C-alpha cells in the first residue's frame, strides 16, 4: 500500500467503514452474511465483487481495538464476525462515478442501499476523524464523497447537515433526488469538483494503460474520440515509452494541471512514463454549465499528444 493510501485507508477503512460495519441501513446488514449477497450482487458478478467486500488492515486494528470497544457498548453484535467493507476506497481508486460503479458490479436492483451506505460512510468520516488527523488527501476524499452522494440524492445529507448546523444552506431551493428537478450545481463545491475532474481524467489514464480502447471509446465517442482515435493517438506513446504508470505518483495532483477560465476549465493530465520524462498528456475541456446539468464533470477530450 502506498504512503498516500496508507493515510486515506486509515480514515476510510479503520474509522468510516468500521463505523457503519454493524449498522442495518435499509436492510443492508454489514456484519454476518457476505456483502455480495446483502448488497444484492447478481451471482455472475459475485466473484468480481469479492475484490471490494473485504479489507484487511495491518495488525488487526479493527478486531483487536475498535471492534472490542464497540461490543462493550453494543453487546448484541458479539455473535457476529466483523466483516468491514472497502466500497469507498474501491470506488475512489477506480475513479468511478456512482452510476459507473453500480453498473460495474451489477448493483442496479440495490443501488439505493449502496447510496445510503456511502452517505453513512461520509457522515462517519465527517464526525469521527479529528481535524488534526486529516491530511489534504483525506479532506479531498471527504468532500468528493459528500458531493457524490448529494448529486444523486441530496436529501440523504441535507437533513443531517441541518441537524448539525441549523444555519446550513444546501444552495438548492428544495431537497430532492436528481431527476425530479435540478439540485445544486456540482461546481458549487470547487474542492469536490476538482477531485471529480481528477478522477475522470485518471479513469482514462487507467484505461489507456491497459489499452482498453473500447472502454475509452465508450466514454468519449460523442466528442469524436472513439476506440480507434484513442488507439491511434497513443500508439506513438507506447512505441516510445512502453507503458503508462497508474500508481499513487501517477495519480498525484502534480500530474494534473487545471486552467480555470470563465465557463470552462482547460485540463492537462500528464502521463507517467517509466523514464519520468512526463512529455505526454491527455488534454481536455470541462464545460461547467454542462457539468452542473449532468451532476458530474462534462469532459471533452481535445488532444492526446506529446507536450
C-alpha positions as CSV (number, residue, x, y, z in Angstrom):
1,X,0.0,0.0,0.0
2,X,1.4,3.4,-0.9
3,X,2.1,6.0,1.7
4,X,-0.8,8.1,0.4
5,X,-3.3,5.4,0.5
6,X,-2.0,4.3,3.9
7,X,-3.2,7.6,5.2
8,X,-6.5,7.5,3.3
9,X,-7.2,3.9,4.2
10,X,-6.8,4.6,7.9
11,X,-9.5,7.2,7.6
12,X,-11.8,5.3,5.3
13,X,-11.2,1.8,6.5
14,X,-10.4,2.0,10.2
15,X,-12.8,4.8,11.0
16,X,-15.5,5.3,8.4
17,X,-16.2,1.8,7.2
18,X,-15.9,0.3,10.7
19,X,-18.4,2.9,12.0
20,X,-21.1,1.6,9.6
21,X,-20.0,-2.0,9.8
22,X,-22.6,-3.0,12.3
23,X,-25.4,-0.8,11.1
24,X,-28.5,-2.1,9.4
25,X,-29.1,0.5,6.7
26,X,-32.3,-0.1,4.9
27,X,-31.9,-3.8,5.4
28,X,-28.3,-3.9,4.3
29,X,-26.6,-5.8,7.2
30,X,-22.9,-5.2,7.3
31,X,-21.9,-8.0,9.6
32,X,-22.7,-11.6,9.3
33,X,-23.5,-12.9,5.8
34,X,-21.4,-12.0,2.9
35,X,-21.6,-8.5,1.5
36,X,-22.1,-9.9,-2.0
37,X,-25.4,-11.3,-1.0
38,X,-26.5,-8.4,1.2
39,X,-25.7,-5.8,-1.4
40,X,-27.8,-7.7,-4.0
41,X,-24.9,-8.6,-6.3
42,X,-26.0,-10.8,-9.2
43,X,-24.5,-14.3,-8.9
44,X,-22.4,-13.8,-12.1
45,X,-20.8,-10.7,-10.5
46,X,-20.2,-12.2,-7.1
47,X,-16.6,-13.3,-7.9
48,X,-15.7,-9.8,-9.2
49,X,-17.4,-8.2,-6.2
50,X,-15.2,-10.1,-3.8
51,X,-12.4,-7.7,-4.6
52,X,-14.0,-5.0,-2.6
53,X,-16.0,-6.8,0.0
54,X,-13.2,-7.4,2.4
55,X,-10.5,-5.0,3.7
56,X,-7.5,-6.4,5.7
57,X,-5.8,-3.8,7.9
58,X,-2.3,-4.1,9.4
59,X,-2.1,-5.5,12.9
60,X,-5.8,-6.5,13.1
61,X,-6.6,-3.0,14.4
62,X,-10.3,-3.4,13.9
63,X,-10.6,-6.7,15.6
64,X,-8.3,-6.1,18.5
65,X,-9.2,-2.5,19.2
66,X,-12.2,-0.9,17.6
67,X,-14.5,-4.0,17.4
68,X,-13.9,-5.0,21.0
69,X,-14.5,-1.5,22.2
70,X,-17.7,-1.3,20.1
71,X,-19.0,-4.6,21.5
72,X,-18.8,-3.3,25.1
73,X,-21.5,-0.8,24.4
74,X,-23.4,-2.9,21.9
75,X,-23.4,-6.5,23.2
76,X,-25.9,-7.7,20.6
77,X,-23.2,-7.6,17.9
78,X,-21.0,-10.1,19.8
79,X,-22.3,-13.1,17.9
80,X,-21.4,-11.6,14.5
81,X,-18.0,-11.7,12.8
82,X,-16.7,-8.3,11.8
83,X,-16.6,-8.1,8.1
84,X,-15.9,-4.4,7.1
85,X,-16.2,-3.3,3.5
86,X,-13.9,-1.4,1.3
87,X,-16.6,0.1,-1.0
88,X,-15.5,3.8,-0.7
89,X,-11.8,3.0,-1.2
90,X,-12.6,0.8,-4.2
91,X,-14.8,3.4,-5.9
92,X,-12.2,6.1,-5.3
93,X,-9.3,4.0,-6.6
94,X,-11.3,3.0,-9.7
95,X,-12.1,6.7,-10.3
96,X,-15.7,5.8,-11.0
97,X,-18.9,7.8,-10.7
98,X,-21.8,6.3,-8.8
99,X,-23.6,5.2,-12.0
100,X,-20.4,3.6,-13.3
101,X,-19.8,1.8,-10.0
102,X,-23.4,0.4,-9.9
103,X,-23.1,-0.8,-13.5
104,X,-19.7,-2.3,-13.0
105,X,-20.8,-4.6,-10.1
106,X,-24.3,-5.2,-11.3
107,X,-26.0,-3.4,-8.4
108,X,-28.9,-1.8,-10.2
109,X,-31.5,-3.5,-8.0
110,X,-29.8,-2.4,-4.8
111,X,-28.4,1.0,-5.8
112,X,-30.4,2.7,-3.1
113,X,-28.7,0.6,-0.4
114,X,-25.3,1.4,-1.8
115,X,-26.1,5.1,-1.8
116,X,-27.2,5.0,1.8
117,X,-24.1,3.1,2.7
118,X,-22.0,5.8,1.0
119,X,-24.0,8.5,2.9
120,X,-23.3,6.7,6.2
121,X,-19.6,6.5,5.3
122,X,-19.5,10.2,4.6
123,X,-21.2,11.1,7.9
124,X,-18.9,8.8,9.8
125,X,-15.8,10.4,8.3
126,X,-17.1,13.9,9.0
127,X,-18.0,13.2,12.6
128,X,-15.2,10.7,13.6
129,X,-11.9,11.8,12.1
130,X,-10.5,14.7,14.1
131,X,-9.1,17.7,12.3
132,X,-5.5,17.1,13.4
133,X,-5.6,13.7,11.7
134,X,-6.9,14.9,8.4
135,X,-4.5,15.1,5.5
136,X,-5.1,17.1,2.4
137,X,-5.8,13.8,0.5
138,X,-8.3,12.7,3.1
139,X,-10.0,16.1,3.2
140,X,-10.3,15.9,-0.6
141,X,-11.9,12.4,-0.3
142,X,-14.4,13.6,2.3
143,X,-15.5,16.5,0.1
144,X,-15.7,14.2,-3.0
145,X,-17.8,11.6,-1.2
146,X,-20.2,14.1,0.2
147,X,-20.7,15.7,-3.2
148,X,-21.1,12.4,-4.9
149,X,-24.0,11.5,-2.6
150,X,-25.6,14.9,-2.9
151,X,-25.6,14.8,-6.7
152,X,-27.5,11.5,-6.6
153,X,-29.9,12.4,-3.8
154,X,-29.2,15.5,-1.7
155,X,-31.9,14.6,0.8
156,X,-29.7,11.9,2.3
157,X,-27.3,14.5,3.6
158,X,-29.1,17.9,3.7
159,X,-31.4,16.9,6.6
160,X,-28.4,15.7,8.6
161,X,-26.5,18.8,7.8
162,X,-29.3,21.0,9.2
163,X,-29.4,19.0,12.4
164,X,-25.6,19.5,12.8
165,X,-25.8,23.1,11.7
166,X,-29.2,24.9,11.8
167,X,-27.9,27.6,9.5
168,X,-26.8,25.2,6.8
169,X,-28.0,26.1,3.3
170,X,-27.5,23.5,0.6
171,X,-27.9,26.0,-2.2
172,X,-30.9,24.2,-3.6
173,X,-34.5,25.6,-3.4
174,X,-35.7,22.2,-2.1
175,X,-34.3,18.8,-1.1
176,X,-35.0,16.2,-3.8
177,X,-33.3,13.4,-5.7
178,X,-31.6,14.3,-9.0
179,X,-34.0,13.6,-11.9
180,X,-37.1,15.1,-10.1
181,X,-35.6,18.6,-10.6
182,X,-32.3,20.3,-10.5
183,X,-30.3,20.1,-7.3
184,X,-27.4,22.4,-6.6
185,X,-24.7,22.5,-9.2
186,X,-21.8,20.2,-8.8
187,X,-19.4,23.0,-9.5
188,X,-20.6,24.9,-6.4
189,X,-18.2,22.8,-4.3
190,X,-14.8,23.6,-6.1
191,X,-12.8,21.2,-3.9
192,X,-15.0,18.2,-4.5
193,X,-15.3,19.1,-8.2
194,X,-11.6,19.2,-8.6
195,X,-11.4,15.6,-7.2
196,X,-14.2,14.6,-9.6
197,X,-12.3,16.1,-12.5
198,X,-9.1,14.3,-11.4
199,X,-10.9,11.0,-11.1
200,X,-12.4,11.4,-14.6
201,X,-9.1,12.1,-16.2
202,X,-7.3,9.4,-14.3
203,X,-10.0,6.9,-15.3
204,X,-8.9,7.5,-18.8
205,X,-5.3,7.1,-17.8
206,X,-6.0,3.7,-16.3
207,X,-7.9,2.5,-19.3
208,X,-5.2,3.7,-21.6
209,X,-2.5,1.9,-19.5
210,X,-4.5,-1.3,-20.0
211,X,-5.1,-0.5,-23.7
212,X,-8.8,-0.8,-23.3
213,X,-9.7,1.1,-26.4
214,X,-13.3,0.1,-26.5
215,X,-13.9,1.4,-22.9
216,X,-12.2,4.7,-23.8
217,X,-14.3,5.0,-26.9
218,X,-17.5,4.4,-24.8
219,X,-16.5,7.4,-22.7
220,X,-15.6,9.8,-25.4
221,X,-17.1,8.7,-28.8
222,X,-19.6,11.5,-28.6
223,X,-16.8,14.1,-28.8
224,X,-15.0,12.3,-31.7
225,X,-12.7,10.1,-29.6
226,X,-13.8,6.6,-30.4
227,X,-11.7,3.4,-29.8
228,X,-9.7,3.9,-33.0
229,X,-9.0,7.5,-32.3
230,X,-7.6,6.6,-28.8
231,X,-5.5,3.8,-30.1
232,X,-4.1,5.8,-33.0
233,X,-3.3,8.7,-30.6
234,X,-1.4,6.6,-28.1
235,X,0.4,4.3,-30.5
236,X,3.4,6.7,-30.7
237,X,3.5,6.9,-26.9
238,X,3.7,3.2,-26.4
239,X,6.3,2.9,-29.2
240,X,8.4,5.4,-27.2
241,X,7.7,4.5,-23.6
242,X,6.3,1.0,-23.4
243,X,3.7,1.5,-20.6
244,X,1.8,4.1,-18.5
245,X,2.1,4.3,-14.7
246,X,-1.0,4.2,-12.7
247,X,0.4,4.2,-9.1
248,X,-0.1,6.9,-6.5
249,X,2.5,9.1,-8.0
250,X,0.8,8.9,-11.4
251,X,-2.4,10.0,-9.8
252,X,-1.0,12.8,-7.7
253,X,-2.1,16.4,-8.1
254,X,1.3,17.3,-9.6
255,X,0.3,15.3,-12.7
256,X,-2.9,17.3,-13.3
257,X,-2.8,20.9,-14.5
258,X,-6.0,23.0,-14.4
259,X,-6.5,26.4,-16.0
260,X,-9.8,27.9,-14.8
261,X,-11.4,30.1,-17.4
262,X,-14.9,31.6,-17.3
263,X,-17.4,28.9,-18.1
264,X,-14.9,26.1,-18.5
265,X,-11.7,24.6,-17.3
266,X,-8.8,23.6,-19.5
267,X,-7.2,20.4,-18.1
268,X,-4.0,18.6,-18.8
269,X,-3.4,15.1,-17.4
270,X,0.3,14.2,-17.7
271,X,1.1,10.6,-18.3
272,X,3.7,9.0,-16.0
273,X,6.2,7.2,-18.3
274,X,8.8,4.8,-16.9
275,X,11.7,7.2,-17.6
276,X,10.0,10.1,-15.8
277,X,10.1,12.4,-18.9
278,X,6.4,13.3,-18.5
279,X,6.3,14.5,-22.0
280,X,2.9,13.2,-23.0
281,X,-0.5,14.4,-21.8
282,X,-4.3,14.0,-22.2
283,X,-5.8,17.4,-22.8
284,X,-9.5,18.1,-22.1
285,X,-12.0,20.9,-21.7
286,X,-14.6,20.8,-18.8
287,X,-17.8,22.7,-19.5
288,X,-19.0,24.0,-16.1
289,X,-22.6,24.6,-17.1
290,X,-22.9,21.1,-18.6
291,X,-21.3,19.7,-15.5
292,X,-23.9,21.3,-13.3
293,X,-26.6,19.9,-15.6
294,X,-25.2,16.4,-15.5
295,X,-24.1,16.3,-11.9
296,X,-20.6,15.2,-12.9
297,X,-17.7,16.7,-14.9
298,X,-18.6,17.2,-18.6
299,X,-15.3,16.1,-20.1
300,X,-14.4,16.8,-23.8
301,X,-11.1,15.4,-24.9
302,X,-9.3,17.9,-27.1
303,X,-6.0,16.1,-27.8
304,X,-3.6,13.3,-26.7
305,X,-0.1,14.1,-27.7
306,X,3.5,14.8,-26.8
307,X,3.9,18.1,-24.9
